[in-house]
Amino acid sequence: MRSTRKSGREPIPERAGTAGRRACAANTLVGQHHMTNRSKSGCWGNTGRPSPVSRGHGITLHSVTTTAPSHVYYFEVGAGAWRGTFTFRVTSWRRFLRAREIGAKNRLLVIALCVTQGLSGASRLDSTIVAKPREGDFGEADNTVRLSKFGVTLYLLQERYVLDPDGRKVIVHADEQFGPVPKVLARTFTYPAEIRETGMASTYLMPLLGTAWTATYQVAADRRALAGELVCDWAKATEKAARTTRATRAPVSDSTSGDRP
């Protein structure tokens, strides 16, 4: 005999039990199918294409894994350590001396840099880029650039690249320091940049030494070398660097509600 103790619902008759269990099983399968479709369409929507925004993340799975120029440039190509050389020369001393916006401090820095390079040659350049694809709306990256000679820091630049969702524009937040002594010849500034040619080239509009500079960079076809040219009205600088180590990017979760790293 089955217990007749009340359990909050009417007991199912023995004859109807089999049919009831079959109905429950069918409903369960339908529910599982519905949930599976929801999980598959959570990031894709009803159009079958990736949605521009993925909930729970600062960056979409779609945007990380496709070829947005800024993602290719910073996450696929740039991430890691680079080493090379930096050169600087004044192309027009007349324009340099006539440029009133430079100021006395920047004039002294330019002269010191020219003297240093004239006596000992090109400076050593070290750069380390850390990719942060889940930061911000479309990802970010950090870059530390150090120019040195005989182990002495001549220039230190720490930058944070904030990538625009259009896949090309970038806002750069920079902290720079001239010389080996911290906070003496230092400042903070912001400037724009744009990534070009499917992530293999870039242009930075940089305010340096009291003057507006245009810096253009081109990545080699093998993605192991980078050449840059910085020009202003009275000077020109060059950068040549090769990759020394490649950073490993953190994997991107398929979940739409995961935590940021």
C-alpha positions as a printed Julia matrix, in Angstrom:
261×3 Matrix{Float64}:
  0.0    0.0     0.0
  1.24   3.49   -0.86
  1.13   6.12    1.8
 -1.97   8.31    1.72
 -0.26  11.08    3.71
 -0.91  14.46    2.13
  2.09  16.01    0.32
  0.55  19.26   -0.8
 -0.83  17.86   -4.08
 -3.21  15.16   -5.17
 -1.62  11.76   -5.8
 -1.42  10.67   -9.42
 -3.39   7.51  -10.08
 -1.26   4.5   -10.97
 -2.79   4.17  -14.41
 -2.21   7.82  -15.25
  1.3    7.87  -13.74
  3.05   6.61  -16.87
  1.39   9.2   -19.09
  2.15  11.92  -16.56
  5.78  10.96  -16.41
  6.01  10.98  -20.21
  4.49  14.46  -20.35
  6.96  15.73  -17.74
  9.87  14.24  -19.69
  8.64  15.86  -22.91
  8.29  19.22  -21.21
 11.8   18.87  -19.78
 13.26  18.2   -23.24
 11.45  21.19  -24.69
 12.74  23.37  -21.86
 16.31  22.15  -22.37
 16.07  22.83  -26.11
 14.76  26.32  -25.43
 17.55  27.08  -22.96
 20.17  25.73  -25.39
 18.89  28.03  -28.11
 18.95  30.96  -25.69
 22.55  30.23  -24.7
 23.58  29.99  -28.33
 21.83  33.21  -29.25
 22.84  35.15  -26.16
 25.76  36.81  -27.96
 24.4   36.47  -31.49
 20.82  37.75  -31.36
 18.2   36.78  -33.92
 20.21  37.85  -36.95
 22.88  35.16  -36.69
 25.59  37.81  -36.38
 27.54  38.84  -33.3
 25.92  41.62  -31.35
 27.95  44.81  -30.87
 27.72  44.6   -27.08
 28.09  41.56  -24.86
 26.56  41.93  -21.43
 28.77  41.43  -18.43
 32.01  42.23  -20.31
 33.77  45.44  -21.13
 34.48  44.01  -24.57
 32.7   41.57  -26.84
 33.85  38.13  -27.79
 33.2   39.14  -31.39
 35.4   42.21  -31.24
 38.3   40.33  -29.64
 38.37  37.56  -32.19
 37.82  39.59  -35.37
 40.18  41.86  -37.25
 39.32  45.3   -35.88
 42.49  47.29  -36.71
 43.09  48.47  -33.14
 42.71  44.94  -31.75
 45.14  43.52  -34.29
 47.64  46.29  -33.6
 47.66  46.16  -29.81
 46.46  42.65  -28.93
 47.8   40.47  -31.75
 50.88  42.35  -32.97
 51.98  44.71  -30.23
 51.52  42.73  -27.03
 54.91  41.75  -25.64
 58.4   43.24  -25.29
 60.27  45.15  -27.99
 63.84  46.45  -28.2
 65.59  48.72  -30.67
 67.09  52.15  -31.27
 65.96  55.76  -31.17
 67.52  58.67  -33.07
 66.81  62.4   -32.87
 68.03  65.38  -34.87
 67.03  68.99  -35.46
 66.2   69.5   -39.13
 65.98  73.31  -38.96
 67.8   75.21  -36.21
 66.33  78.46  -37.52
 62.74  77.27  -37.11
 63.65  75.72  -33.77
 65.02  79.02  -32.42
 62.08  80.99  -33.77
 59.4   78.7   -32.32
 58.14  80.7   -29.34
 55.82  77.97  -28.05
 58.72  75.66  -27.15
 59.83  77.47  -23.99
 63.22  77.58  -22.27
 62.94  74.18  -20.56
 62.11  72.32  -23.76
 64.9   74.12  -25.64
 67.41  72.89  -23.08
 66.03  69.34  -23.33
 66.35  69.4   -27.13
 69.92  70.64  -26.97
 70.83  68.03  -24.33
 69.3   65.26  -26.45
 71.21  66.41  -29.55
 74.48  66.58  -27.63
 73.96  63.12  -26.12
 73.18  61.52  -29.47
 75.97  63.44  -31.2
 78.56  62.13  -28.74
 77.35  58.56  -28.16
 75.02  57.71  -31.04
 71.48  56.34  -31.01
 69.72  55.65  -27.73
 68.47  52.23  -26.7
 64.71  51.8   -26.86
 62.74  49.32  -24.75
 58.97  48.99  -24.97
 56.55  46.62  -23.27
 52.89  46.46  -24.27
 50.33  44.72  -22.06
 47.0   43.9   -23.77
 43.82  44.35  -21.74
 41.03  43.34  -24.15
 38.3   43.31  -21.48
 38.96  46.79  -20.11
 36.78  49.7   -21.12
 34.21  49.65  -23.9
 36.45  48.14  -26.58
 39.64  47.15  -24.8
 42.75  48.92  -23.57
 46.5   48.43  -23.6
 49.39  49.72  -21.49
 52.79  50.63  -22.9
 56.01  51.51  -21.09
 58.72  53.07  -23.26
 62.23  53.69  -21.96
 65.08  55.43  -23.77
 68.48  54.89  -22.2
 72.21  55.16  -22.77
 74.81  53.17  -20.86
 72.07  52.06  -18.48
 70.95  55.61  -17.61
 67.33  56.55  -18.31
 67.07  59.48  -20.69
 63.3   59.35  -21.18
 60.47  57.32  -19.65
 56.96  57.23  -21.1
 54.02  55.32  -19.62
 50.89  55.23  -21.77
 47.38  53.83  -21.56
 45.62  53.28  -24.87
 41.81  53.49  -24.72
 40.35  51.92  -27.85
 37.27  53.37  -29.54
 34.44  50.99  -30.56
 34.9   52.06  -34.2
 37.99  49.85  -34.23
 40.38  52.59  -35.36
 40.47  55.65  -33.1
 42.46  55.6   -29.84
 42.82  58.04  -26.95
 46.24  57.94  -25.29
 46.77  58.94  -21.65
 50.49  59.53  -21.1
 52.92  60.21  -18.25
 56.42  61.21  -19.32
 59.68  61.86  -17.54
 62.93  63.27  -18.91
 66.11  62.12  -17.19
 66.71  59.54  -14.45
 65.23  61.56  -11.57
 61.49  60.94  -11.06
 58.99  63.84  -10.9
 61.54  66.52  -11.77
 61.0   66.9   -15.53
 57.65  65.13  -15.67
 54.16  65.83  -16.97
 50.84  64.17  -17.86
 49.01  64.68  -21.15
 46.44  63.16  -23.5
 46.42  62.9   -27.28
 44.65  61.04  -30.13
 45.82  58.25  -32.39
 44.44  56.17  -35.24
 45.22  52.61  -36.32
 45.41  52.08  -40.08
 45.81  49.4   -42.72
 44.02  46.51  -41.01
 46.11  46.91  -37.88
 49.58  47.08  -39.44
 50.16  50.83  -39.18
 49.36  53.73  -36.86
 49.43  57.52  -36.59
 49.85  59.43  -33.31
 49.36  63.2   -32.96
 51.67  63.86  -30.02
 52.46  67.09  -28.18
 56.17  66.76  -27.34
 58.81  69.3   -26.34
 56.3   72.14  -26.65
 55.49  71.29  -30.27
 52.94  69.24  -32.21
 54.44  66.04  -33.63
 53.08  63.44  -36.03
 54.34  59.92  -35.37
 53.73  57.16  -37.92
 54.55  53.49  -37.38
 54.61  50.55  -39.78
 54.67  46.9   -38.77
 56.77  44.5   -40.85
 55.01  41.78  -42.82
 56.26  39.09  -40.43
 54.96  41.11  -37.42
 58.35  40.87  -35.72
 59.65  44.38  -36.42
 58.37  47.93  -36.22
 59.64  51.16  -37.79
 58.52  54.61  -36.7
 59.11  58.19  -37.77
 58.28  61.24  -35.63
 58.35  64.65  -37.3
 57.58  68.24  -36.35
 58.3   71.61  -37.95
 61.94  71.64  -36.85
 63.02  68.09  -35.92
 62.8   64.41  -36.81
 63.14  61.23  -34.76
 63.18  57.58  -35.77
 62.42  54.34  -33.95
 63.34  50.83  -35.01
 62.41  47.89  -32.81
 62.17  44.11  -32.96
 60.13  41.8   -30.79
 62.01  40.05  -27.99
 59.12  38.25  -26.27
 55.47  37.7   -27.08
 52.87  38.09  -24.33
 50.07  35.56  -23.84
 46.64  37.11  -23.92
 44.12  35.98  -21.34
 41.42  33.7   -22.83
 37.98  35.16  -23.4
 35.1   33.37  -21.73
 32.03  32.31  -23.72
 29.83  33.35  -20.82
 27.94  36.62  -21.08
 27.96  37.15  -17.35
 31.52  36.31  -16.33
 33.74  38.5   -14.23
 36.45  40.7   -15.71
 40.01  39.54  -15.14
